[in-house]
Amino acid sequence: MSFAPPPPGRPGVAIHISRTLNQHLSCSTVFYDSSEMLSVDVFSPEGLFGSPHYSLRVTWVYLLRTNRPPYRSILPERVVSFLPHPHLVLGDFNLHHALADPCRSLSEIEFIIATRYFDAAFDVPYHLLNTRGVYTRFPFDNISRPSVLDLAFANTTLSPLVTS
């Protein structure tokens, strides 16, 4: 896959891997055909998190709103996919869903769009790691309410290793 830099004025995903981490682990970047999705594969010959798993994939996403279905820049099936080793998917999904933000009133279209992504995650299966109702975005004005736009999902291989 090739990396497509974002068009001018359009955000993308960027990461920084510290030298300290890189001294103890092997990291390789996985680029996609979209600047709104990026993964890093982390490998340790001793295993990770006290488990026998030697590798972990961390995927960052930034879903942009679009005017055409699925109304986000990356299809749900591309955001979450089956991996036999631990996988963490996180980022700014720009979605509202009752499982992450139970007090929010959702429009029908918001519910339909978000449900496609949550259903794709649960079908693989991935677990939502967010604590229900804990906001991840706080507005700069007094009119808007806080919301949960940043989400984290772990596949069934990783989720038992997550304590908080």
Buried (B, 14 or more C-beta within 10 A) or exposed (E): EEEEEBEEEEEBBEEEEEEEEEEEBEBEEBEBEBBBBBBBBBBBEEEBBEEEBBBBBBBBBBBBEEEEEBBBBBEBEBBBBEBEBBBBBBBBBBBBBBBBBEEBEBEEEBBEBBBBBBEBBBEBEBBBBBEEEEBBEEEEEEEEEBBBBBBBBBBEBBBEBEEE
